[in-house]
Structure formats: structure tokens, C-alpha cells
């Protein structure tokens, strides 16, 4: 029995992965979300990252500069600092009148300016991505998928998982029906089976084919 239970758990996990894979394949044509992590569009975090790269190089240059007969090491430290500025795009005309290397106020000003500059560009690209019609459809589908996936994962509803693999639209409707039943159960304090029976009776009386299983 224990082996069977473990096998069933593994099958459930595999089917969940298949559900995720099917969804991703269906929407693989949608452009990839640029800067999807909100942290990559946070000016405070961007500033902290840039400072963590530039400040040690800047401090090292000043330390080497204070030493006697250490011209080669000073030049090397300056070269490394300038290279880091170029990689982070600090070598701009906007900063030509500033002394990033020796003036602390200028250095901090540039860090703040570049953090805002990075965020503005990344937010623009993200808004353009969101405005794409295929992306709008994807985001709506992703919201529904996440709700269904989370519900199946939470409830362990094997039947609903199978439905989701065969017909996601039907599975979404079934999930919605199940949630309504659960809400009514809690509100009225009556059994789920009784609510289903009442629904079946109403459906039969109206000449509609029963969709409950």
C-alpha cells in the first residue's frame, strides 16, 4: 500500500509538471518578459549594486595613490575603475564636468542619476511588453492557469488535474463550480453532497445535461 501511495504521489507530481509544460508550450510564441523581476526595476537596489562594484575599486585606487613609488599599481587600479564605469555606462557626456573618482558628492550624484536612468529604460521596455496584444492574452491566461494550478496543488484533486490536461477550459469552469460549492457549504453549514444533489435535481428539471461527476 505504501509503495502504491508513493507511486500515486509521483504520478500526481509528474502530471502537474506536464500541466505546466503544456501551458508553456502553448504560449512559447509570446515575447519574453523583459526585466520580469521587480528588483531589476528598483532604483534603490540598482544603486546598491552599482555602488558595490564601483566603491571598492575607487577605494583601492585612493589607497594605491597614497603609497610611495607605486605608480604601476595606481595606474592598474585606475584602469580597473574606468573599465567598470564603461561596463555600467557611466562614461557619458552628462558626467564629463564631474569628478566621479575624487569627489564624493559627484560620485553619489552619479550613482543616483544612473539608478533612475536604468529604471526609466527598463520600465519603458516593460510597459511596451505589457501593451502587446499577444502578451495581454497571455497574462489573462496565466492568471487563470496559476489559479487552477494552485487550486489543484492545494486540494490534491486528481480528477481535476486530469481534466486540466485534457481540457483546461472545462477544468477552469469545474474549479469555479467546486469553489462555489465550498463557499455555499461554509455559509449554510450543509454537506457538499447535498448541494451537488440539489444542483443535479435543478439541472434535470430544466432539461439540461448534468455536468457534475
C-alpha positions in Angstrom: 0.0 0.0 0.0 2.8 2.4 0.9 4.5 1.8 -2.5 1.2 2.4 -4.2 0.7 5.6 -2.3 4.2 6.8 -3.3 3.6 5.9 -6.9 0.4 7.9 -6.9 2.1 10.9 -5.4 4.8 10.7 -8.0 2.2 10.4 -10.8 0.4 13.4 -9.4 3.7 15.4 -9.3 4.5 14.3 -12.9 1.1 15.3 -14.2 1.4 18.7 -12.5 4.7 19.2 -14.4 3.1 18.1 -17.6 0.3 20.6 -17.0 2.9 23.4 -16.6 4.8 22.2 -19.6 1.7 22.2 -21.8 0.9 25.7 -20.8 4.4 27.0 -21.5 4.4 25.3 -25.0 1.1 26.8 -25.9 2.4 30.3 -25.2 6.0 30.0 -26.2 5.4 32.4 -29.1 4.8 35.3 -26.7 7.9 37.6 -26.3 9.8 37.0 -23.1 9.0 39.4 -20.3 11.8 42.0 -20.0 13.1 42.7 -16.5 10.5 40.4 -15.0 12.0 40.6 -11.6 10.7 43.8 -9.9 14.0 44.1 -8.1 15.7 44.8 -11.5 13.5 47.9 -11.8 14.1 49.2 -8.3 16.4 52.3 -8.2 17.5 51.7 -4.6 18.7 48.1 -5.4 20.3 49.2 -8.7 22.2 51.9 -6.9 23.3 49.5 -4.2 24.6 47.1 -6.8 26.5 49.7 -8.7 28.0 51.1 -5.5 29.1 47.6 -4.5 31.0 47.3 -7.8 32.4 50.8 -8.0 33.2 51.8 -4.5 35.8 49.1 -3.7 37.6 49.9 -6.9 37.5 53.6 -6.1 38.8 53.0 -2.6 41.5 50.8 -3.9 42.7 53.5 -6.3 42.9 56.1 -3.5 44.8 53.6 -1.3 47.3 52.9 -4.0 47.7 56.5 -4.8 48.8 57.2 -1.2 51.7 54.8 -1.4 55.2 55.8 -2.4 56.7 54.6 -5.6 53.6 52.7 -6.6 52.8 54.2 -10.0 52.1 50.9 -11.8 49.6 49.7 -9.1 47.9 53.1 -9.1 47.5 53.0 -12.9 46.2 49.5 -12.8 43.6 50.4 -10.1 42.6 53.5 -12.2 42.2 51.3 -15.3 40.0 48.8 -13.4 37.8 51.6 -12.1 37.4 53.2 -15.5 36.6 49.8 -17.1 33.9 49.3 -14.5 32.5 52.7 -15.3 32.3 51.8 -19.0 30.6 48.5 -18.4 28.0 50.2 -16.3 27.7 53.0 -18.9 28.9 55.8 -16.6 31.2 57.1 -19.3 28.6 59.6 -20.5 28.7 63.2 -21.6 26.3 64.0 -18.7 29.2 63.4 -16.3 32.1 65.0 -18.1 32.1 68.0 -15.8 32.0 65.8 -12.7 34.9 64.1 -10.9 33.5 60.7 -10.1 36.9 59.4 -9.0 37.9 62.0 -6.4 34.7 63.9 -5.4 32.4 62.0 -3.1 29.4 64.2 -3.9 29.8 63.7 -7.6 30.2 60.0 -7.1 26.9 59.8 -5.1 25.1 62.0 -7.6 26.1 59.8 -10.5 25.0 56.7 -8.6 21.5 58.2 -8.1 21.3 59.5 -11.6 22.2 56.2 -13.2 19.9 54.2 -11.0 17.0 56.4 -12.2 18.3 56.2 -15.8 18.3 52.4 -15.6 14.9 52.2 -14.1 13.4 54.6 -16.7 14.6 52.4 -19.6 13.6 49.2 -18.1 10.2 50.4 -17.1 9.6 51.6 -20.6 10.5 48.3 -22.1 8.3 46.5 -19.6 5.3 48.8 -20.5 5.8 48.2 -24.2 5.8 44.4 -23.5 2.6 44.7 -21.5 0.9 46.7 -24.3 1.5 43.9 -26.8 -1.8 42.1 -27.7 -0.4 38.6 -27.5 1.1 39.5 -24.1 -2.3 40.7 -22.9 -3.9 37.4 -23.9 -1.0 35.5 -22.2 -1.3 37.5 -18.9 -5.0 36.7 -18.7 -4.4 33.0 -19.5 -1.5 32.9 -17.0 -3.7 34.4 -14.2 -6.3 31.6 -14.9 -3.7 29.0 -15.1 -2.0 30.0 -11.9 -5.3 29.9 -10.1 -6.1 26.4 -11.4 -2.6 25.1 -10.8 -2.6 26.4 -7.3 -6.0 25.0 -6.5 -5.1 21.5 -7.8 -1.9 21.6 -5.9 -3.6 22.7 -2.7 -6.6 20.3 -2.9 -4.8 17.3 -4.5 -7.8 16.9 -6.8 -6.6 14.2 -9.2 -9.8 14.2 -11.3 -9.5 18.0 -11.8 -5.8 17.6 -12.8 -6.8 15.0 -15.4 -9.4 17.4 -16.7 -6.9 20.2 -16.9 -4.6 18.1 -19.0 -7.4 17.2 -21.4 -9.4 20.4 -21.4 -8.1 23.4 -19.4 -11.2 25.5 -20.2 -13.5 22.8 -18.8 -11.2 22.4 -15.8 -11.4 26.1 -15.0 -15.2 26.0 -15.1 -15.2 22.9 -12.9 -12.9 24.6 -10.4 -15.2 27.6 -10.3 -18.2 25.3 -9.6 -16.3 23.5 -6.9 -15.3 26.7 -5.2 -19.0 27.9 -5.3 -20.0 24.6 -3.7 -17.3 25.0 -1.0 -18.4 28.6 -0.3 -22.0 27.6 0.0 -21.1 24.7 2.3 -19.3 27.0 4.6 -22.1 29.6 4.6 -25.0 27.3 5.0 -23.3 24.6 7.0 -24.7 21.8 4.8 -22.8 19.0 3.2 -21.2 19.2 -0.2 -23.0 16.1 -1.3 -26.4 17.7 -0.6 -25.5 20.8 -2.6 -24.4 18.6 -5.6 -27.7 16.7 -5.3 -29.7 19.9 -5.3 -27.8 21.1 -8.3 -28.3 17.8 -10.2 -32.0 18.0 -9.5 -32.3 21.5 -10.7 -30.4 20.6 -13.9 -32.6 17.6 -14.6 -35.7 19.6 -14.1 -34.5 22.2 -16.6 -33.7 19.6 -19.1 -30.0 20.3 -19.0 -27.4 17.6 -19.1 -25.7 17.2 -15.7 -22.0 18.3 -15.8 -21.2 17.2 -12.3 -19.2 14.0 -11.9 
